[in-house]
Amino acid sequence: MADEKQENAPKRKKMNALTLAEIEAKLAACQEKQGSLTSKYARQLQARKKALSA
């Protein structure tokens, strides 16, 4: 049964492999769920977005 869960679960992408659109979607999800972008994950996403934009 544990093998079935692992096979059906989508693999997570590393932050360095995310596209700009995916980063923006994750930032929007963080904003909605957490209410702000002050978490470490959100700050890392913002830094990655800035690096991709430059």
mmCIF file as gemmi writes it, N, C-alpha and C atoms, coordinates in Angstrom:
data_model
loop_
_atom_site.group_PDB
_atom_site.id
_atom_site.type_symbol
_atom_site.label_atom_id
_atom_site.label_alt_id
_atom_site.label_comp_id
_atom_site.label_asym_id
_atom_site.label_entity_id
_atom_site.label_seq_id
_atom_site.pdbx_PDB_ins_code
_atom_site.Cartn_x
_atom_site.Cartn_y
_atom_site.Cartn_z
_atom_site.occupancy
_atom_site.B_iso_or_equiv
_atom_site.pdbx_formal_charge
_atom_site.auth_seq_id
_atom_site.auth_asym_id
_atom_site.pdbx_PDB_model_num
ATOM 1 N N . MET Axp A 1 ? 0.814 -1.186 0 1 0 ? 1 A 1
ATOM 2 C CA . MET Axp A 1 ? 0 0 0 1 0 ? 1 A 1
ATOM 3 C C . MET Axp A 1 ? 0.865 1.261 0 1 0 ? 1 A 1
ATOM 4 N N . ALA Axp A 2 ? 1.984 1.225 0.673 1 0 ? 2 A 1
ATOM 5 C CA . ALA Axp A 2 ? 2.863 2.384 0.709 1 0 ? 2 A 1
ATOM 6 C C . ALA Axp A 2 ? 3.442 2.677 -0.674 1 0 ? 2 A 1
ATOM 7 N N . ASP Axp A 3 ? 3.68 1.613 -1.451 1 0 ? 3 A 1
ATOM 8 C CA . ASP Axp A 3 ? 4.204 1.797 -2.802 1 0 ? 3 A 1
ATOM 9 C C . ASP Axp A 3 ? 3.199 2.504 -3.695 1 0 ? 3 A 1
ATOM 10 N N . GLU Axp A 4 ? 1.915 2.214 -3.502 1 0 ? 4 A 1
ATOM 11 C CA . GLU Axp A 4 ? 0.884 2.855 -4.311 1 0 ? 4 A 1
ATOM 12 C C . GLU Axp A 4 ? 0.835 4.352 -4.051 1 0 ? 4 A 1
ATOM 13 N N . LYS Axp A 5 ? 0.997 4.75 -2.801 1 0 ? 5 A 1
ATOM 14 C CA . LYS Axp A 5 ? 0.963 6.177 -2.465 1 0 ? 5 A 1
ATOM 15 C C . LYS Axp A 5 ? 2.138 6.905 -3.114 1 0 ? 5 A 1
ATOM 16 N N . GLN Axp A 6 ? 3.285 6.283 -3.108 1 0 ? 6 A 1
ATOM 17 C CA . GLN Axp A 6 ? 4.464 6.913 -3.68 1 0 ? 6 A 1
ATOM 18 C C . GLN Axp A 6 ? 4.351 7.028 -5.188 1 0 ? 6 A 1
ATOM 19 N N . GLU Axp A 7 ? 3.761 6.048 -5.835 1 0 ? 7 A 1
ATOM 20 C CA . GLU Axp A 7 ? 3.641 6.074 -7.283 1 0 ? 7 A 1
ATOM 21 C C . GLU Axp A 7 ? 2.625 7.108 -7.745 1 0 ? 7 A 1
ATOM 22 N N . ASN Axp A 8 ? 1.548 7.29 -6.99 1 0 ? 8 A 1
ATOM 23 C CA . ASN Axp A 8 ? 0.489 8.204 -7.392 1 0 ? 8 A 1
ATOM 24 C C . ASN Axp A 8 ? 0.783 9.655 -7.032 1 0 ? 8 A 1
ATOM 25 N N . ALA Axp A 9 ? 1.639 9.884 -6.08 1 0 ? 9 A 1
ATOM 26 C CA . ALA Axp A 9 ? 1.934 11.241 -5.646 1 0 ? 9 A 1
ATOM 27 C C . ALA Axp A 9 ? 2.8 11.947 -6.694 1 0 ? 9 A 1
ATOM 28 N N . PRO Axp A 10 ? 2.443 13.184 -7.047 1 0 ? 10 A 1
ATOM 29 C CA . PRO Axp A 10 ? 3.28 13.909 -8.002 1 0 ? 10 A 1
ATOM 30 C C . PRO Axp A 10 ? 4.616 14.288 -7.369 1 0 ? 10 A 1
ATOM 31 N N . LYS Axp A 11 ? 5.658 14.21 -8.155 1 0 ? 11 A 1
ATOM 32 C CA . LYS Axp A 11 ? 6.971 14.568 -7.631 1 0 ? 11 A 1
ATOM 33 C C . LYS Axp A 11 ? 7.065 16.084 -7.52 1 0 ? 11 A 1
ATOM 34 N N . ARG Axp A 12 ? 7.732 16.528 -6.491 1 0 ? 12 A 1
ATOM 35 C CA . ARG Axp A 12 ? 7.92 17.958 -6.286 1 0 ? 12 A 1
ATOM 36 C C . ARG Axp A 12 ? 9.14 18.4 -7.071 1 0 ? 12 A 1
ATOM 37 N N . LYS Axp A 13 ? 9.051 19.582 -7.642 1 0 ? 13 A 1
ATOM 38 C CA . LYS Axp A 13 ? 10.182 20.142 -8.36 1 0 ? 13 A 1
ATOM 39 C C . LYS Axp A 13 ? 11.039 20.941 -7.396 1 0 ? 13 A 1
ATOM 40 N N . LYS Axp A 14 ? 12.318 20.916 -7.631 1 0 ? 14 A 1
ATOM 41 C CA . LYS Axp A 14 ? 13.202 21.757 -6.841 1 0 ? 14 A 1
ATOM 42 C C . LYS Axp A 14 ? 12.992 23.203 -7.274 1 0 ? 14 A 1
ATOM 43 N N . MET Axp A 15 ? 13.291 24.107 -6.371 1 0 ? 15 A 1
ATOM 44 C CA . MET Axp A 15 ? 13.055 25.513 -6.642 1 0 ? 15 A 1
ATOM 45 C C . MET Axp A 15 ? 13.857 25.998 -7.85 1 0 ? 15 A 1
ATOM 46 N N . ASN Axp A 16 ? 15.043 25.451 -8.049 1 0 ? 16 A 1
ATOM 47 C CA . ASN Axp A 16 ? 15.867 25.866 -9.18 1 0 ? 16 A 1
ATOM 48 C C . ASN Axp A 16 ? 15.312 25.398 -10.518 1 0 ? 16 A 1
ATOM 49 N N . ALA Axp A 17 ? 14.422 24.418 -10.499 1 0 ? 17 A 1
ATOM 50 C CA . ALA Axp A 17 ? 13.853 23.885 -11.734 1 0 ? 17 A 1
ATOM 51 C C . ALA Axp A 17 ? 12.521 24.53 -12.096 1 0 ? 17 A 1
ATOM 52 N N . LEU Axp A 18 ? 11.998 25.386 -11.231 1 0 ? 18 A 1
ATOM 53 C CA . LEU Axp A 18 ? 10.704 26.018 -11.489 1 0 ? 18 A 1
ATOM 54 C C . LEU Axp A 18 ? 10.834 27.138 -12.523 1 0 ? 18 A 1
ATOM 55 N N . THR Axp A 19 ? 9.8 27.281 -13.327 1 0 ? 19 A 1
ATOM 56 C CA . THR Axp A 19 ? 9.758 28.388 -14.279 1 0 ? 19 A 1
ATOM 57 C C . THR Axp A 19 ? 9.208 29.617 -13.569 1 0 ? 19 A 1
ATOM 58 N N . LEU Axp A 20 ? 9.296 30.753 -14.236 1 0 ? 20 A 1
ATOM 59 C CA . LEU Axp A 20 ? 8.814 32.001 -13.656 1 0 ? 20 A 1
ATOM 60 C C . LEU Axp A 20 ? 7.314 31.923 -13.383 1 0 ? 20 A 1
ATOM 61 N N . ALA Axp A 21 ? 6.562 31.325 -14.285 1 0 ? 21 A 1
ATOM 62 C CA . ALA Axp A 21 ? 5.11 31.203 -14.097 1 0 ? 21 A 1
ATOM 63 C C . ALA Axp A 21 ? 4.78 30.301 -12.907 1 0 ? 21 A 1
ATOM 64 N N . GLU Axp A 22 ? 5.539 29.225 -12.747 1 0 ? 22 A 1
ATOM 65 C CA . GLU Axp A 22 ? 5.309 28.323 -11.62 1 0 ? 22 A 1
ATOM 66 C C . GLU Axp A 22 ? 5.636 29.008 -10.301 1 0 ? 22 A 1
ATOM 67 N N . ILE Axp A 23 ? 6.688 29.812 -10.284 1 0 ? 23 A 1
ATOM 68 C CA . ILE Axp A 23 ? 7.061 30.54 -9.075 1 0 ? 23 A 1
ATOM 69 C C . ILE Axp A 23 ? 5.967 31.529 -8.702 1 0 ? 23 A 1
ATOM 70 N N . GLU Axp A 24 ? 5.443 32.245 -9.689 1 0 ? 24 A 1
ATOM 71 C CA . GLU Axp A 24 ? 4.38 33.204 -9.412 1 0 ? 24 A 1
ATOM 72 C C . GLU Axp A 24 ? 3.13 32.502 -8.881 1 0 ? 24 A 1
ATOM 73 N N . ALA Axp A 25 ? 2.816 31.326 -9.402 1 0 ? 25 A 1
ATOM 74 C CA . ALA Axp A 25 ? 1.665 30.566 -8.92 1 0 ? 25 A 1
ATOM 75 C C . ALA Axp A 25 ? 1.878 30.115 -7.472 1 0 ? 25 A 1
ATOM 76 N N . LYS Axp A 26 ? 3.086 29.681 -7.15 1 0 ? 26 A 1
ATOM 77 C CA . LYS Axp A 26 ? 3.379 29.25 -5.788 1 0 ? 26 A 1
ATOM 78 C C . LYS Axp A 26 ? 3.361 30.433 -4.824 1 0 ? 26 A 1
ATOM 79 N N . LEU Axp A 27 ? 3.829 31.598 -5.271 1 0 ? 27 A 1
ATOM 80 C CA . LEU Axp A 27 ? 3.762 32.791 -4.436 1 0 ? 27 A 1
ATOM 81 C C . LEU Axp A 27 ? 2.311 33.192 -4.168 1 0 ? 27 A 1
ATOM 82 N N . ALA Axp A 28 ? 1.474 33.09 -5.175 1 0 ? 28 A 1
ATOM 83 C CA . ALA Axp A 28 ? 0.058 33.41 -4.998 1 0 ? 28 A 1
ATOM 84 C C . ALA Axp A 28 ? -0.585 32.433 -4.016 1 0 ? 28 A 1
ATOM 85 N N . ALA Axp A 29 ? -0.218 31.161 -4.104 1 0 ? 29 A 1
ATOM 86 C CA . ALA Axp A 29 ? -0.753 30.165 -3.179 1 0 ? 29 A 1
ATOM 87 C C . ALA Axp A 29 ? -0.285 30.439 -1.752 1 0 ? 29 A 1
ATOM 88 N N . CYS Axp A 30 ? 0.96 30.839 -1.594 1 0 ? 30 A 1
ATOM 89 C CA . CYS Axp A 30 ? 1.482 31.178 -0.268 1 0 ? 30 A 1
ATOM 90 C C . CYS Axp A 30 ? 0.734 32.375 0.308 1 0 ? 30 A 1
ATOM 91 N N . GLN Axp A 31 ? 0.51 33.374 -0.511 1 0 ? 31 A 1
ATOM 92 C CA . GLN Axp A 31 ? -0.197 34.576 -0.079 1 0 ? 31 A 1
ATOM 93 C C . GLN Axp A 31 ? -1.611 34.217 0.382 1 0 ? 31 A 1
ATOM 94 N N . GLU Axp A 32 ? -2.253 33.349 -0.36 1 0 ? 32 A 1
ATOM 95 C CA . GLU Axp A 32 ? -3.626 32.954 -0.025 1 0 ? 32 A 1
ATOM 96 C C . GLU Axp A 32 ? -3.684 32.126 1.258 1 0 ? 32 A 1
ATOM 97 N N . LYS Axp A 33 ? -2.788 31.157 1.385 1 0 ? 33 A 1
ATOM 98 C CA . LYS Axp A 33 ? -2.828 30.253 2.535 1 0 ? 33 A 1
ATOM 99 C C . LYS Axp A 33 ? -2.298 30.891 3.809 1 0 ? 33 A 1
ATOM 100 N N . GLN Axp A 34 ? -1.193 31.64 3.693 1 0 ? 34 A 1
ATOM 101 C CA . GLN Axp A 34 ? -0.53 32.165 4.877 1 0 ? 34 A 1
ATOM 102 C C . GLN Axp A 34 ? -0.933 33.598 5.199 1 0 ? 34 A 1
ATOM 103 N N . GLY Axp A 35 ? -1.448 34.316 4.222 1 0 ? 35 A 1
ATOM 104 C CA . GLY Axp A 35 ? -1.851 35.69 4.464 1 0 ? 35 A 1
ATOM 105 C C . GLY Axp A 35 ? -0.747 36.704 4.22 1 0 ? 35 A 1
ATOM 106 N N . SER Axp A 36 ? 0.484 36.252 4.131 1 0 ? 36 A 1
ATOM 107 C CA . SER Axp A 36 ? 1.599 37.155 3.848 1 0 ? 36 A 1
ATOM 108 C C . SER Axp A 36 ? 2.733 36.372 3.2 1 0 ? 36 A 1
ATOM 109 N N . LEU Axp A 37 ? 3.753 37.083 2.807 1 0 ? 37 A 1
ATOM 110 C CA . LEU Axp A 37 ? 4.899 36.446 2.16 1 0 ? 37 A 1
ATOM 111 C C . LEU Axp A 37 ? 6.149 36.579 3.035 1 0 ? 37 A 1
ATOM 112 N N . THR Axp A 38 ? 5.98 36.389 4.322 1 0 ? 38 A 1
ATOM 113 C CA . THR Axp A 38 ? 7.111 36.549 5.231 1 0 ? 38 A 1
ATOM 114 C C . THR Axp A 38 ? 7.77 35.225 5.612 1 0 ? 38 A 1
ATOM 115 N N . SER Axp A 39 ? 7.207 34.106 5.177 1 0 ? 39 A 1
ATOM 116 C CA . SER Axp A 39 ? 7.806 32.817 5.51 1 0 ? 39 A 1
ATOM 117 C C . SER Axp A 39 ? 9.12 32.649 4.746 1 0 ? 39 A 1
ATOM 118 N N . LYS Axp A 40 ? 9.946 31.761 5.233 1 0 ? 40 A 1
ATOM 119 C CA . LYS Axp A 40 ? 11.239 31.512 4.597 1 0 ? 40 A 1
ATOM 120 C C . LYS Axp A 40 ? 11.049 31.003 3.174 1 0 ? 40 A 1
ATOM 121 N N . TYR Axp A 41 ? 10.072 30.12 2.981 1 0 ? 41 A 1
ATOM 122 C CA . TYR Axp A 41 ? 9.791 29.566 1.648 1 0 ? 41 A 1
ATOM 123 C C . TYR Axp A 41 ? 9.382 30.675 0.681 1 0 ? 41 A 1
ATOM 124 N N . ALA Axp A 42 ? 8.507 31.565 1.128 1 0 ? 42 A 1
ATOM 125 C CA . ALA Axp A 42 ? 8.045 32.657 0.266 1 0 ? 42 A 1
ATOM 126 C C . ALA Axp A 42 ? 9.199 33.607 -0.064 1 0 ? 42 A 1
ATOM 127 N N . ARG Axp A 43 ? 10.046 33.883 0.902 1 0 ? 43 A 1
ATOM 128 C CA . ARG Axp A 43 ? 11.197 34.76 0.642 1 0 ? 43 A 1
ATOM 129 C C . ARG Axp A 43 ? 12.166 34.118 -0.346 1 0 ? 43 A 1
ATOM 130 N N . GLN Axp A 44 ? 12.347 32.797 -0.255 1 0 ? 44 A 1
ATOM 131 C CA . GLN Axp A 44 ? 13.211 32.101 -1.202 1 0 ? 44 A 1
ATOM 132 C C . GLN Axp A 44 ? 12.613 32.127 -2.606 1 0 ? 44 A 1
ATOM 133 N N . LEU Axp A 45 ? 11.294 31.97 -2.687 1 0 ? 45 A 1
ATOM 134 C CA . LEU Axp A 45 ? 10.62 32.059 -3.987 1 0 ? 45 A 1
ATOM 135 C C . LEU Axp A 45 ? 10.793 33.452 -4.589 1 0 ? 45 A 1
ATOM 136 N N . GLN Axp A 46 ? 10.664 34.484 -3.765 1 0 ? 46 A 1
ATOM 137 C CA . GLN Axp A 46 ? 10.828 35.847 -4.252 1 0 ? 46 A 1
ATOM 138 C C . GLN Axp A 46 ? 12.253 36.093 -4.742 1 0 ? 46 A 1
ATOM 139 N N . ALA Axp A 47 ? 13.236 35.553 -4.037 1 0 ? 47 A 1
ATOM 140 C CA . ALA Axp A 47 ? 14.616 35.71 -4.457 1 0 ? 47 A 1
ATOM 141 C C . ALA Axp A 47 ? 14.858 34.993 -5.79 1 0 ? 47 A 1
ATOM 142 N N . ARG Axp A 48 ? 14.277 33.822 -5.944 1 0 ? 48 A 1
ATOM 143 C CA . ARG Axp A 48 ? 14.426 33.064 -7.202 1 0 ? 48 A 1
ATOM 144 C C . ARG Axp A 48 ? 13.744 33.79 -8.345 1 0 ? 48 A 1
ATOM 145 N N . LYS Axp A 49 ? 12.578 34.389 -8.07 1 0 ? 49 A 1
ATOM 146 C CA . LYS Axp A 49 ? 11.85 35.153 -9.083 1 0 ? 49 A 1
ATOM 147 C C . LYS Axp A 49 ? 12.697 36.349 -9.531 1 0 ? 49 A 1
ATOM 148 N N . LYS Axp A 50 ? 13.323 37.007 -8.572 1 0 ? 50 A 1
ATOM 149 C CA . LYS Axp A 50 ? 14.159 38.16 -8.892 1 0 ? 50 A 1
ATOM 150 C C . LYS Axp A 50 ? 15.357 37.723 -9.738 1 0 ? 50 A 1
ATOM 151 N N . ALA Axp A 51 ? 15.941 36.583 -9.408 1 0 ? 51 A 1
ATOM 152 C CA . ALA Axp A 51 ? 17.089 36.075 -10.163 1 0 ? 51 A 1
ATOM 153 C C . ALA Axp A 51 ? 16.698 35.719 -11.599 1 0 ? 51 A 1
ATOM 154 N N . LEU Axp A 52 ? 15.504 35.156 -11.782 1 0 ? 52 A 1
ATOM 155 C CA . LEU Axp A 52 ? 15.049 34.796 -13.121 1 0 ? 52 A 1
ATOM 156 C C . LEU Axp A 52 ? 14.678 36.024 -13.938 1 0 ? 52 A 1
ATOM 157 N N . SER Axp A 53 ? 14.17 37.046 -13.262 1 0 ? 53 A 1
ATOM 158 C CA . SER Axp A 53 ? 13.743 38.261 -13.972 1 0 ? 53 A 1
ATOM 159 C C . SER Axp A 53 ? 14.932 39.087 -14.447 1 0 ? 53 A 1
ATOM 160 N N . ALA Axp A 54 ? 16.015 39.026 -13.727 1 0 ? 54 A 1
ATOM 161 C CA . ALA Axp A 54 ? 17.186 39.849 -14.07 1 0 ? 54 A 1
ATOM 162 C C . ALA Axp A 54 ? 17.965 39.29 -15.217 1 0 ? 54 A 1
